[in-house]
Amino acid sequence: MPTALINGVQLNYLQLDEGGAADREDLVMVHGLATNMAFWYFKYGVPLSEKYRVTLYDLRGHGRSEMPQSGYTPSIMGQDLAGLMDHLGIEKAHFLAHSFGGVVTLNFACAQPERVRSLVLNDSHFSAGRKVQARSEWTFGQKFQPLLDAHGLDLDTSDPYFGPKLLIRVAEWQLKGYQVPNELLDLVSPLLGKTGKRTSGEWLKLMSTTSAQAEMTTHDGLTVDRLRTLRFPIIAMYGDNSPARLSGEELLDIWPHAEFRRVRDAGHFFPTLRPEEVLSSCLRFWDGEFASRHQRAGEARRSHFRSDRVFMAGGAWYFTTRDENRVGPFADREEASLGLASFISAVKN
């Protein structure tokens, strides 16, 4: 794979372009912590390359990119992103980002908003939103804490940096050959699978031999005032069971123009576990489906977390009633939609 020397660091990248048209728009994908460009490659990069020229890359210290001693603040890594785009001649792009990758992308966007066509933000937790911890508990975390205690993990789900610390502990388990409990799988999926031990080893090396841990757990530079300046189209997706959802709640007031989508019963790494759902929302967003449908004439735009009443979970289709009761499973979307229509008709009668 090609590399580019950006800000003094060799960054590994890959471009996919199956369409061939010279005027195709660019789409840049930015992964989060403890993973690499493979997070996006098969389930997103390949199919979306039929519509966009896709650029994937490994953040510094991740994958096959160089691991320098320092330079891991979101601001510096946002400059890495800008430098890579300059190197590749990308003037303006759509962005698809997850977790810490979203924080990196937002730093870039705040510095150079004119280069952003749109942003799909997946479960990003930012400093300005972490203050919500003081007044709002992570409900799923309260249920999850006894599980951590039972497995001897000395972690507190109310810690604003619970996520990275959990990844460190589970990575240590991986390298020691311990079995990761099924209940943790949705929260630590990058450390599992065929490359789990290698990924865990690289993650621990990054955390223990560089300044990354200290730089990634300080203020990320994303103040409310900076975030308010962003006017390009945004869709923010958050898992019901993710601690990052607390940051998402803060964004409702910051971005009244954005679309907010909840991913039902999902944890932090839902893009790897629910790709069909995420891809569907991305494509509908880029096609403009969400642009104006929620605003009535004469009304101020208000943001809310929304989700489709017909949805996929665990390989099957369901619909929900207005009371959030789940009905199903159905074999496909059409069957679930017909079931919903029948249910609504029965209620009306």
C-alpha positions in Angstrom: 0.0 0.0 0.0 1.2 3.6 -0.6 2.4 5.8 2.1 2.8 9.6 2.3 5.1 11.7 4.6 2.6 14.0 6.3 3.6 16.3 9.2 6.8 14.3 9.5 5.0 11.0 9.9 4.5 8.2 7.3 0.8 7.6 6.9 -0.6 4.5 5.2 -3.5 5.1 2.9 -5.6 3.5 0.2 -7.9 4.9 -2.5 -10.8 3.0 -4.1 -12.5 4.2 -7.2 -14.8 1.8 -9.1 -16.7 4.4 -11.0 -13.9 5.9 -13.1 -15.7 9.2 -13.8 -13.3 12.1 -13.5 -15.9 14.4 -11.6 -16.8 11.9 -8.8 -17.0 13.4 -5.4 -14.5 12.3 -2.7 -15.4 10.4 0.5 -12.8 10.1 3.3 -13.3 7.5 6.1 -11.6 8.0 9.5 -11.5 5.1 11.9 -11.3 5.3 15.7 -9.0 4.0 18.4 -7.5 0.5 18.5 -8.3 -0.3 14.9 -7.2 0.7 11.4 -8.5 1.3 7.9 -9.8 -2.3 7.8 -12.6 -1.1 10.0 -14.2 0.5 6.9 -12.6 -1.4 4.0 -14.9 -4.4 3.2 -18.3 -3.3 4.5 -18.1 0.4 3.5 -15.1 1.2 1.3 -15.7 -1.4 -1.4 -19.5 -0.8 -1.9 -19.2 3.0 -1.6 -16.4 3.2 -4.1 -19.1 2.6 -6.7 -20.5 6.0 -5.9 -17.5 8.0 -4.6 -13.7 8.1 -4.8 -13.0 6.6 -1.4 -9.9 7.4 0.7 -9.0 5.2 3.7 -6.0 5.7 5.9 -4.5 4.6 9.2 -4.3 7.2 11.9 -0.8 7.9 13.1 0.2 5.1 15.6 -2.4 2.7 14.1 -2.3 0.0 11.4 0.7 0.4 9.2 1.2 4.1 9.7 4.2 5.3 11.7 4.1 5.4 15.5 5.9 8.5 16.6 6.6 9.3 20.2 4.1 12.2 20.3 1.6 14.1 18.2 -1.6 12.3 19.2 -3.9 15.3 20.1 -7.0 15.5 17.9 -5.8 18.9 16.7 -2.5 17.5 15.4 -4.2 14.4 13.9 -6.7 16.8 12.2 -3.7 18.4 10.6 -2.5 15.0 9.5 -5.9 14.6 7.7 -5.6 18.0 6.0 -2.1 17.2 4.9 -3.1 13.8 3.4 -5.9 15.5 1.5 -3.4 18.1 0.2 -1.0 15.3 -0.8 -3.8 13.5 -2.7 -5.3 16.6 -4.3 -8.6 16.4 -2.5 -10.0 19.9 -2.2 -13.4 19.0 -0.7 -14.9 15.7 0.5 -17.7 13.9 2.4 -16.5 12.3 5.6 -17.5 9.1 7.4 -16.0 8.9 10.9 -16.3 6.7 14.0 -15.5 7.5 17.6 -12.1 9.2 18.1 -11.9 9.4 14.3 -14.9 11.8 14.5 -13.1 14.0 17.0 -10.1 14.1 14.6 -12.4 15.0 11.7 -14.3 17.6 13.7 -11.0 19.3 14.5 -10.1 19.4 10.8 -13.7 20.6 10.0 -13.5 23.5 12.5 -10.2 24.6 11.1 -11.2 24.2 7.4 -15.0 24.0 7.1 -15.0 24.9 3.4 -13.4 21.6 2.6 -16.3 19.5 4.1 -19.3 18.6 1.9 -21.0 16.6 4.6 -20.2 14.6 7.7 -21.5 11.2 9.0 -20.5 11.0 12.6 -20.7 7.6 14.3 -20.7 7.6 18.1 -18.1 10.3 18.8 -17.6 11.4 22.4 -16.1 14.9 22.7 -14.9 17.0 25.6 -17.6 19.6 25.5 -20.2 16.8 25.8 -18.4 14.9 28.6 -19.7 17.5 31.1 -23.1 15.8 30.8 -21.7 13.1 33.0 -22.1 15.4 35.9 -25.9 15.6 35.6 -26.9 12.5 33.6 -25.9 9.0 34.3 -25.2 6.5 31.5 -28.2 4.2 32.1 -26.7 1.2 30.4 -23.5 1.7 32.3 -25.3 1.3 35.6 -26.5 -2.1 34.4 -23.1 -2.9 33.0 -21.0 -2.0 36.1 -21.8 -5.3 38.0 -20.6 -7.3 35.0 -17.2 -5.5 35.0 -16.9 -6.0 38.7 -17.7 -9.7 38.4 -14.9 -10.2 35.9 -12.4 -8.3 38.0 -12.1 -5.3 35.7 -11.2 -2.3 37.9 -13.1 0.2 35.8 -15.8 2.8 36.4 -18.5 3.2 33.7 -19.0 6.8 34.9 -15.3 7.7 34.0 -15.5 10.0 31.0 -12.6 8.0 29.4 -14.1 4.6 30.3 -13.9 3.5 26.6 -10.2 3.7 26.0 -9.4 2.2 29.4 -11.7 -0.7 28.7 -9.9 -1.3 25.4 -6.5 -1.4 27.3 -7.7 -3.9 29.8 -9.3 -6.2 27.2 -6.2 -6.0 25.1 -4.2 -7.2 28.0 -6.6 -10.1 28.3 -6.2 -10.9 24.6 -2.5 -11.2 24.8 -2.7 -13.4 27.9 -5.0 -15.7 26.1 -8.0 -15.0 28.4 -11.5 -15.6 26.9 -13.4 -12.3 26.4 -16.9 -12.6 27.9 -19.7 -12.5 25.4 -21.3 -9.6 27.2 -18.2 -7.4 26.3 -18.1 -8.2 22.6 -20.1 -5.3 21.4 -17.9 -2.9 23.3 -14.5 -4.2 22.2 -15.0 -5.7 18.8 -11.8 -4.4 17.1 -9.8 -6.5 19.5 -11.5 -9.7 18.4 -11.4 -11.9 15.3 -8.5 -13.2 13.3 -6.2 -10.2 13.9 -7.2 -9.6 17.5 -3.9 -10.4 19.2 -1.9 -8.3 16.7 -4.3 -5.4 17.1 -4.2 -5.7 20.9 -0.4 -5.8 20.8 -0.2 -2.7 18.7 -2.7 -0.9 20.9 -0.9 -1.6 24.1 2.4 -0.6 22.5 0.9 2.7 21.5 -0.5 3.3 25.0 2.6 2.3 26.9 5.5 3.6 24.7 4.2 6.9 23.5 2.4 10.0 24.8 -0.8 8.9 23.1 -2.7 8.0 26.2 -2.1 11.3 27.8 -2.7 13.3 24.7 -5.9 11.4 23.8 -7.5 11.9 27.2 -7.2 15.7 27.5 -9.4 18.4 26.2 -9.9 17.8 22.5 -10.3 21.4 21.4 -13.9 21.0 20.4 -15.6 23.8 22.3 -19.4 24.4 21.9 -18.6 27.7 20.2 -16.4 26.0 17.6 -18.9 23.3 16.9 -21.7 25.8 16.5 -19.9 27.3 13.5 -20.3 24.1 11.4 -23.1 24.6 8.8 -22.5 21.8 6.4 -24.9 18.8 6.4 -24.4 16.4 9.3 -25.9 13.1 10.4 -24.9 11.9 13.9 -25.6 8.3 14.7 -25.4 6.9 18.3 -25.9 3.5 19.8 -28.6 3.2 22.5 -26.1 1.5 24.9 -23.1 3.6 24.2 -21.6 6.1 26.7 -20.9 8.4 23.7 -24.7 8.8 23.5 -24.4 11.4 26.3 -22.2 13.6 24.0 -24.8 13.0 21.3 -27.5 14.5 23.5 -25.4 17.7 23.8 -25.1 18.0 20.1 -28.9 18.2 19.7 -28.7 21.9 20.9 -25.5 22.7 19.1 -26.6 21.5 15.7 -30.3 22.2 15.1 -29.7 21.6 11.3 -28.3 18.1 11.8 -30.0 14.7 11.5 -29.7 12.5 14.6 -30.3 8.7 14.4 -30.4 6.2 17.2 -29.1 2.7 16.6 -31.4 0.4 18.6 -29.9 -1.8 21.3 -26.4 -1.1 19.9 -23.1 -0.5 21.6 -20.1 1.7 20.6 -18.9 -0.4 17.7 -22.2 -0.7 15.9 -20.6 0.2 12.5 -18.9 -3.2 12.4 -21.9 -5.1 13.7 -24.7 -3.3 11.9 -23.2 -2.2 8.6 -26.5 -2.6 6.6 -28.3 -0.2 8.9 -25.4 2.4 8.9 -25.0 2.2 5.1 -28.7 2.6 4.5 -28.7 5.8 6.7 -25.6 7.1 4.9 -27.0 6.7 1.5 -30.4 8.2 2.4 -28.6 11.1 4.0 -26.4 11.8 1.0 -29.4 11.4 -1.3 -31.1 14.2 0.6 -33.9 12.2 2.1 -33.5 13.8 5.6 -32.9 17.3 4.5 -36.3 18.9 5.2 -38.8 16.3 6.0 -38.9 17.0 9.8 -39.6 20.8 9.5 -43.1 22.2 8.9 -43.7 25.7 7.4 -43.4 28.4 10.1 -41.8 26.1 12.7 -38.3 26.4 14.1 -36.1 23.4 13.4 -35.7 21.1 16.4 -33.4 18.2 16.6 -34.3 14.8 18.1 -32.9 11.3 18.0 -35.0 9.3 15.5 -35.0 5.8 14.1 -37.0 3.9 11.6 -39.9 1.9 12.9 -38.9 -0.9 10.6 -35.3 -2.1 11.3 -32.9 -5.0 11.2 -31.4 -6.6 14.3 -29.6 -9.9 14.5 -30.1 -10.8 10.9 -33.9 -10.5 11.1 -36.4 -7.6 10.6 -38.8 -6.1 13.1 -41.1 -3.1 13.6 -41.9 -1.2 16.8 -45.1 0.2 18.1 -45.4 3.8 19.4 -44.8 2.3 22.8 -41.4 1.0 21.6 -42.6 -2.6 21.8 -40.7 -4.8 19.3 -42.7 -7.0 16.9 -41.1 -9.8 14.8 -39.0 -11.3 13.6 -39.8 -11.1 9.9 -37.9 -12.5 6.9 -37.3 -9.2 5.2 -38.0 -5.5 5.2 -41.1 -5.8 3.0 -42.7 -8.4 5.3 -42.0 -6.2 8.4 -43.4 -3.1 6.6 -46.6 -5.0 5.8 -46.8 -6.1 9.4 -46.4 -2.5 10.6 -49.1 -1.3 8.1 -51.5 -4.1 9.3 -50.8 -3.1 13.0 -51.5 0.6 12.3 -54.7 -0.3 10.5 -55.9 -2.4 13.4 -55.2 0.3 15.9 -57.1 2.9 13.9 -60.1 0.6 13.6 
